[in-house]
Amino acid sequence: MQKNPFLIVILTAALLLAGGCVYQAALSQGNLLDQEVIDQVEVGMTRGQIRFLLGTPMIDDPFHENRWDYIYYLRIGRDKAIFKRWISIYFEGENVSEVITEQELRPDL
């Protein structure tokens, strides 16, 4: 039985390509917010102080200039997100008027 080297190369390449399609890296999106940092946010703080503590907001909507949203989620592989957090900060002028920390992201993330 004669072995075709071209066929062996094609089969080896196909197996390597098929094996490479299995892995999916962890996906981390948004602003990573530690609870210690979130606890430091208080009503009356300025926008600059909030930006220093939490970073640039994930959503800075030009139609809602008095609201900043910080969103974070972590997905490992093809599984759903194992860690999710969504925080909204409302401003009155340049100062914080309300902080909402207990919000739910979509369950299918």
Backbone as a ProteinNet text record, in pm:
[ID]
protein_1_A
[PRIMARY]
MQKNPFLIVILTAALLLAGGCVYQAALSQGNLLDQEVIDQVEVGMTRGQIRFLLGTPMIDDPFHENRWDYIYYLRIGRDKAIFKRWISIYFEGENVSEVITEQELRPDL
[TERTIARY]
84.2	0	88.8	65.4	147.8	83.5	164.7	114.9	142.8	42.9	54.9	97.7	217.9	263.2	175.2	118.8	31.5	-94.5	-150.3	-269.3	-239.2	-122.7	-84.4	-71.2	-12.4	3.1	-133.8	-223.3	-358	-433.4	-429.9	-498.9	-440	-309.5	-244.9	-285.6	-286.1	-326.4	-472.5	-558.7	-700.6	-720.3	-647.3	-657.9	-608.9	-500.1	-448	-545.2	-604.4	-701.5	-827.3	-874.6	-994.7	-968.9	-852.2	-818	-803.5	-765.2	-748.4	-878.5	-987.8	-1117.3	-1189.1	-1134.5	-1202.9	-1187.3	-1070.2	-1041.2	-1105.5	-1165.6	-1216.4	-1166.4	-1095.4	-1032.2	-1135.7	-1093.9	-1178.8	-1203.3	-1323.3	-1361.7	-1396.5	-1322.2	-1345.1	-1381	-1500.8	-1547.6	-1586.1	-1548	-1592.9	-1489.4	-1538.7	-1455.2	-1457.6	-1340.7	-1332.3	-1344.4	-1448.4	-1478	-1473.6	-1379.2	-1371.7	-1476.9	-1529.4	-1631.1	-1576.2	-1448.7	-1387.2	-1392.2	-1370.4	-1373.1	-1515.9	-1609.6	-1750.3	-1800.4	-1755.9	-1797.8	-1748.6	-1646.4	-1593.2	-1675.7	-1760.2	-1842.9	-1953.4	-1965.6	-2064.8	-2140.2	-2261.2	-2340.4	-2265.8	-2257.6	-2188.9	-2050.7	-1995.1	-1864.3	-1875.7	-1764	-1763.5	-1740.2	-1764.2	-1740.1	-1593	-1504.3	-1361.3	-1323.2	-1381	-1353.3	-1403.3	-1519.7	-1574.8	-1487.1	-1445.2	-1359.7	-1225.9	-1173.8	-1048.7	-1066	-1177.3	-1202.6	-1236	-1329.9	-1385.5	-1334.2	-1269.4	-1223.2	-1329	-1301.9	-1394.8	-1515.9	-1637.2	-1756	-1765.2	-1818.8	-1837.4	-1937.1	-2041.2	-2142.5	-2153.3	-2116.5	-2127.8	-2220.1	-2349.3	-2452.2	-2470.7	-2454.2	-2473	-2618	-2712	-2852.3	-2891.3	-2808.5	-2830.5	-2699.2	-2665.7	-2537.1	-2524.8	-2635.8	-2633.8	-2627.9	-2593.4	-2586.8	-2462.8	-2387.3	-2273	-2298.6	-2273.1	-2291.4	-2157	-2131.2	-2011.6	-2058.5	-2013.1	-2056.9	-1933.9	-1943.7	-1833.3	-1890.3	-1833.9	-1866.1	-1747.3	-1742	-1632.6	-1690.5	-1653.2	-1693.3	-1568.7	-1571.8	-1459.6	-1505.7	-1437	-1474.5	-1610	-1687.5	-1820.6	-1930.8	-1893.8	-1991.7	-2049.1	-2160.2	-2217.7	-2127.4	-2151.8	-2069.1	-2073.4	-1955.9	-1949.3	-1949.3	-1921.6	-1921.4	-1976.8	-2079.4	-2141.2	-2165.4	-2146.5	-2173.3	-2212.9	-2315.7	-2363.1	-2394.8	-2328.3	-2346.4	-2381.9	-2483.4	-2521.9	-2502.5	-2443.6	-2421.4	-2491.8	-2579.2	-2655	-2595.9	-2590.9	-2534.8	-2641.6	-2627.4	-2706.8	-2605.3	-2592.9	-2485.3	-2353.7	-2257.7	-2127.5	-2111.4	-2213.7	-2202.3	-2294.7	-2252	-2330.4	-2457.7	-2570.5	-2697.7	-2751.9	-2713	-2763.1	-2667.6	-2650.7	-2568	-2653.5	-2667.3	-2744.8	-2647.7	-2633.7	-2535.2	-2598.4	-2722.6	-2785.4	-2870.1	-2805	-2875.6	-2834.8	-2925.6	-2900.7	-2872	-2767.8	-2741.4	-2820.6	-2831	-2905.9	-2853.7	-2942.8	-2899.1	-2826.4	-2841.8	-2777.7	-2635	-2581.7	-2442.8	-2347.5
-117.9	0	124.3	212.2	330.7	446.9	520.9	635.9	762.7	845.7	971.1	1079.7	1139.9	1241.6	1366.7	1398.9	1514.5	1494	1373.9	1341	1346.7	1300.4	1303.7	1448.4	1534.9	1676.4	1743.2	1716.2	1775	1728	1600.7	1547.8	1604.5	1616.7	1673.5	1819.5	1895.8	2036.4	2049.8	1963.1	1966.9	1936	1839.5	1805.5	1919.3	1982.8	2095.4	2212.9	2242.8	2351.1	2320.3	2198	2159.9	2165.4	2127.5	2131.8	2273.8	2366.4	2505	2579	2525.1	2592.8	2566	2486.5	2447.3	2550.9	2608.4	2697.8	2834.7	2887.8	3024.2	3092.5	3201.3	3271.4	3337.9	3368.7	3441.7	3582.2	3633.6	3764.5	3852.6	3959.5	4055	4187.9	4239.5	4362.8	4464.5	4588.9	4697.5	4741.2	4810.2	4863.5	4766.5	4711.2	4623.2	4708.3	4686.3	4768.1	4683.8	4714.4	4646.5	4705	4622	4667.5	4777.5	4769.5	4872.1	5009.3	5012.3	5138.9	5189.6	5099.2	5139.2	5197.1	5140.6	5190.4	5332.2	5377.2	5512.3	5618.2	5577.8	5673.2	5724	5856.4	5918.5	6027.6	6053.8	6164.6	6293.7	6382.2	6509.8	6514.7	6399	6397.9	6461.3	6512.2	6575.3	6470.7	6509.8	6421.1	6380	6473.7	6444.1	6340.6	6349.8	6252	6113	6106.1	5978.1	5919.4	6001.9	5953.8	5904.7	5970.4	5927.5	5791.2	5771.9	5646.3	5530.5	5552.2	5444	5439.5	5545.5	5550.4	5610.1	5606.8	5659	5566.8	5623.8	5537.2	5458.2	5337.7	5252.4	5315.9	5376.6	5443.5	5587.4	5679.8	5823.1	5878.1	5865.5	5894.5	6045.5	6097.8	6241.8	6286.7	6194.7	6229.8	6229.1	6169.4	6166.7	6206.6	6334.4	6382	6371.5	6355.8	6349.2	6206.5	6111.1	5971	5905.9	5838.6	5758.5	5614.9	5522.4	5379.9	5308.8	5227.8	5144	4998.8	4926.3	4788.4	4700	4581.6	4485.7	4345	4260.8	4118.1	4036.3	3913.2	3821.4	3689.6	3649.3	3519.5	3438.1	3314.2	3224.4	3116.2	3109	3011.6	3041.9	2936.9	2953.1	2960.1	2954.9	2961.1	3102.2	3112.4	3243.6	3318.7	3447.9	3532.6	3481	3470.1	3423.6	3540.5	3660.8	3778.6	3895.4	3963.3	4076.7	4188	4311.5	4425.6	4544.4	4618.3	4737	4842.7	4957.5	5068.3	5192.9	5265.4	5391.8	5503.7	5612.3	5728.7	5846.4	5911.8	6027.1	6153.8	6257.4	6385.2	6493.2	6587.9	6709.6	6821.9	6877.4	6972.8	6896.4	6930.1	6862.5	6763	6746.9	6661.2	6539.9	6432.1	6308.3	6330.5	6290	6301.3	6164.3	6058.6	5924.1	5819.4	5709.9	5597.8	5472.3	5401.5	5277.3	5163.6	5071.9	4964.3	4827.6	4809	4676.9	4666.8	4655.4	4640.7	4509	4449.7	4319.4	4336.8	4272	4262.7	4146.3	4141.1	4033	3897.1	3803.1	3671.2	3589.1	3622.6	3541.6	3586.5	3683.8	3726.6	3620.2
0	0	0	-95.1	-111	-36.3	46.5	121.3	41.9	31.6	-40.7	59.5	47.5	142.8	140.6	26.7	17.7	102.1	97.7	175.8	325.3	366.3	507.7	554.8	473.8	510.3	523	431.7	435.3	558.8	590	708.3	836.7	844.6	963	980.9	874.9	881.2	924.7	871.5	908	1055.8	1108.4	1250	1339	1300.4	1378	1377.1	1263.3	1255.3	1335.8	1329.5	1404.4	1554.3	1597.3	1739.3	1790.9	1706	1746.2	1764	1716.1	1724.7	1856.4	1942.7	2065.2	2175.6	2189	2300.8	2281.1	2386.8	2385.1	2511.6	2495.8	2607.6	2697.2	2820	2913.5	2859.8	2882.6	2834.1	2952.7	2970	3076.8	3013.4	3041.2	2979.9	3085.4	3063.6	3150.1	3250.5	3353.8	3460.4	3577.7	3613.8	3729.2	3854.4	3933.8	4050.2	4176	4263.8	4392.7	4485.9	4573.8	4667.6	4758.9	4794	4879.4	4813.1	4682	4608.3	4596.7	4570.7	4559.1	4691.3	4801.9	4933.3	4960.2	4888.8	4908.8	4836.9	4742.9	4668.8	4760.9	4768.3	4856	4782.2	4826.2	4773.2	4805.9	4706.9	4725.2	4662.2	4624.8	4558.6	4420.3	4368.1	4236.3	4127.6	4004.5	3891.2	3883.9	3910.9	3909.5	4013.7	4132.8	4237.8	4198.1	4136.9	4092.3	3982	3887.8	3779.3	3834.6	3938.3	4001.5	4069.6	4139.2	4211.2	4117.7	4025.6	3945.4	3801.4	3755	3616.9	3526.5	3399.6	3300.5	3292.5	3293.3	3289.3	3160.3	3170.9	3054	2958.3	3014	2933	2980.4	2894	2920.8	2813.5	2836.5	2737.7	2720.6	2599.4	2579	2597.4	2591.4	2611.8	2759.3	2843.1	2987.6	3055.5	3046.1	3096.1	3247.6	3316.7	3462.2	3514.1	3427.3	3468.4	3408.7	3494.1	3450.3	3489.7	3397.8	3424.5	3417	3518.2	3523.9	3519.7	3418.3	3398.7	3388.5	3450.7	3442.5	3441.5	3355.8	3363.5	3318.2	3368.8	3339.2	3293.3	3170.7	3115.7	3090.9	3134.7	3111.9	3014.7	2901.3	2799.1	2740.4	2719.7	2661.1	2766	2893.2	3000.7	3012.8	3084.9	3111.8	3208.4	3221.4	3307.8	3451.1	3511.7	3650.6	3747.7	3698.1	3783.9	3703.8	3757.6	3690.6	3791.1	3745	3832.6	3745.1	3790.5	3720	3824.2	3809.7	3903.8	3824.5	3869.8	3807.9	3908.5	3862.2	3947.5	3881.6	3958.3	3909.9	3969.7	3885.4	3927	3923.1	4014.3	4012.5	4001.3	3882.6	3857.2	3846.3	3928.8	3928.7	4044	4126.7	4245.2	4236.8	4301.1	4304	4384.4	4326.5	4397.2	4437.9	4364.1	4394.5	4337.3	4412.8	4369.1	4376.9	4263.9	4260.6	4230.3	4326.4	4311.2	4287.5	4319.6	4309.1	4183.3	4068.5	3942.4	3879.1	3804.9	3742.6	3594.1	3548	3404.2	3347.3	3216.2	3150.6	3198.8	3224.8	3272.2	3166.4	3038.5	2934.3	2902.8	2975.3	2953.9	3002.2
[MASK]
+++++++++++++++++++++++++++++++++++++++++++++++++++++++++++++++++++++++++++++++++++++++++++++++++++++++++++++

